[in-house]
C-alpha cells in the first residue's frame, strides 16, 4: 500500500478495502434498479473520497499546522487532490438530488 511507515500502509489498505466494498454496493444498486440514482452518485463520490485519502495516508497523521507547511507536491498528491474535489462534488450533487427529488 502507500506510505512509508506501517501505520500508513495499514490505514491505506483499510481505506482501499472500504472503497472496494462501497463500490461493490453501488454497482449492485445499479444492477438491481437498472438505472443510476442519486444515492448511487453519492456512493461513487464516496469511493473517490476514500481512494483519494488512501493515496496520501501521511496527511491523516499530520497535525494541521504541519499539513499547511508542506509545499513539495508530487504527481500522486496532485492526483489525490483532483479525486478529492471530484468526490466531494459527486457526494454533494447526490445529497442535493436526494433532497430535491
C-alpha positions as CSV (number, residue, x, y, z in Angstrom):
1,X,0.0,0.0,0.0
2,X,1.0,3.6,0.2
3,X,3.1,5.4,2.8
4,X,6.5,5.0,4.4
5,X,5.5,3.6,7.8
6,X,3.5,0.5,8.7
7,X,0.6,2.6,10.2
8,X,0.3,4.4,6.8
9,X,0.2,1.2,4.9
10,X,-2.4,-0.3,7.1
11,X,-4.5,2.9,7.0
12,X,-4.2,3.0,3.2
13,X,-5.2,-0.7,2.9
14,X,-8.2,-0.3,5.1
15,X,-9.4,2.7,3.1
16,X,-8.9,0.9,-0.2
17,X,-10.8,-2.2,1.1
18,X,-13.7,0.1,2.3
19,X,-13.7,1.8,-1.1
20,X,-14.0,-1.6,-2.8
21,X,-16.9,-2.6,-0.6
22,X,-18.7,0.7,-1.2
23,X,-18.1,0.4,-4.9
24,X,-19.5,-3.1,-5.0
25,X,-22.6,-1.9,-3.2
26,X,-23.1,0.9,-5.7
27,X,-22.7,-1.5,-8.6
28,X,-25.2,-3.9,-7.1
29,X,-27.6,-1.0,-6.6
30,X,-27.3,0.0,-10.3
31,X,-27.8,-3.7,-11.3
32,X,-30.9,-4.1,-9.1
33,X,-32.6,-0.9,-10.2
34,X,-31.3,-0.8,-13.8
35,X,-30.6,2.9,-13.5
36,X,-28.3,5.3,-11.7
37,X,-29.9,7.1,-8.8
38,X,-28.7,10.0,-6.7
39,X,-27.8,7.5,-4.0
40,X,-25.5,5.7,-6.4
41,X,-23.9,9.0,-7.4
42,X,-23.2,9.7,-3.7
43,X,-21.8,6.1,-3.5
44,X,-19.4,6.7,-6.4
45,X,-18.3,10.0,-4.9
46,X,-17.6,8.3,-1.6
47,X,-15.4,5.8,-3.3
48,X,-13.4,8.6,-4.9
49,X,-13.1,10.3,-1.5
50,X,-11.8,7.1,0.1
51,X,-9.3,6.4,-2.7
52,X,-8.0,10.0,-2.5
53,X,-7.4,9.7,1.2
54,X,-5.8,6.2,0.7
55,X,-3.3,7.6,-1.8
56,X,-1.8,10.0,0.7
57,X,-2.2,8.4,4.1
58,X,0.6,10.6,5.6
59,X,-1.8,13.6,5.8
60,X,-4.1,11.8,8.1
61,X,-1.4,11.6,10.7
62,X,0.0,15.1,10.4
63,X,-1.0,18.0,12.7
64,X,-3.0,20.7,10.9
65,X,-0.2,23.2,11.3
66,X,2.3,20.8,9.7
67,X,-0.1,20.0,6.8
68,X,-0.2,23.6,5.7
69,X,3.6,23.9,5.7
70,X,4.1,21.2,3.1
71,X,5.0,22.7,-0.3
72,X,6.6,19.8,-2.2
73,X,4.0,18.1,-4.2
74,X,4.4,15.1,-6.4
75,X,2.0,13.7,-9.1
76,X,0.4,11.3,-6.6
77,X,-0.6,14.3,-4.3
78,X,-1.9,16.3,-7.2
79,X,-4.0,13.3,-8.5
80,X,-5.3,12.7,-4.9
81,X,-6.4,16.4,-4.7
82,X,-8.3,16.1,-8.0
83,X,-10.0,12.9,-6.9
84,X,-10.9,14.6,-3.6
85,X,-12.5,17.5,-5.4
86,X,-14.5,15.3,-7.8
87,X,-15.6,13.1,-5.0
88,X,-16.9,16.0,-2.9
89,X,-18.8,17.3,-5.9
90,X,-20.4,14.0,-6.6
91,X,-21.4,13.5,-2.9
92,X,-22.9,17.0,-2.7
93,X,-24.7,16.5,-6.0
94,X,-26.1,13.2,-4.8
95,X,-27.2,14.7,-1.5
96,X,-28.9,17.7,-3.1
97,X,-30.6,15.4,-5.6
98,X,-32.0,13.2,-2.9
99,X,-33.3,16.2,-1.0
100,X,-34.9,17.8,-4.1
101,X,-36.3,14.7,-5.8
